[in-house]
Amino acid sequence: MTKVNIHQAKTQFSRLVELAASGEEIIIAKSGQPVARLVPYQAKGVVRKPGAMRGKIRIKKNFDEPLPKELVASFAGKS
């Protein structure tokens, strides 16, 4: 982790960006107090598309019916 003040960050911005891109965290401070953090960019995951699983998943008609009493008892720690 590298800590720099705002003036240093302005004059050395390109170098600091390269450091961040290589994995280092840069803390930018104003009057000795941290105010910002420069970290490597991480791309977001794949964008989900609604309906992409249509036709691939089937939910039974009894999906939301109450569980059997024996199964509820086993969750409650009763035999």
N, C-alpha and C positions, 0 to 999 in steps of 0.2 A: 504494500500500500504506500502510495506517495502522496504527500500533502503539500499543496502549493497555494500561494495567495492569488487573488484575482489578477493582479498585475502580471505575475509570472505566467499565469494561465493564458493571458492574452498574448504575451510575447512568445510563448513556447507552445501554442495550441497544436500545431501540426505534430510536434514530437509527442505531446501528451496523448493525442488521438492514436498515434502509432503504439504507444505503450498500452493504452486501454485495449486496442485491437488485439494485442498479443496476450491479453489476459490479466493485465495489472489493473488494480482499482486506484483511481486518482480522486483524492478529496480536494475540493476547492474551498478555500477559507477566505473570510472577510474579517479583518481585524482579529485574526487568530481563531475565529469561530467557524466551524464547518457549515457551509451553506449549500453545497452541491456535490454530487458524486458522478464521476465519469467512469463508466463500466463498458465492457465489450457488448456489442449489439448481438442479440440472440433472436433469430427469426422465429415467428410464431409457428405453431404446428399447422397441420393441414386444416383448411377451413371446412367445417362440416356443412354438408348439403342436406337440407331436410328432404326426407323421402328416399334417401339413397338405399335403405334396406327394405323398401317396399317389395313384398312378395317373397322375401327371404326369411321372415320371422312370422310364426303363427302363434297366437295366444288362444288357449282353449277357452271354451265358453264358461267353464267352471272356475276360471282363474281367480275371481274375487269372492268365491264362496268361503265360508268359515273353514278353518283347518280342523282335521279330525281331533277329537278330544285327547287321544293318546299322544299325538304330536305336540299339542299345546302343553300337556303335562310334562313331556320330556324337556321342553324349553324352560319350564318353571322349576326343573330339577326334581320333579316328582316321578316316580316310576309307575 
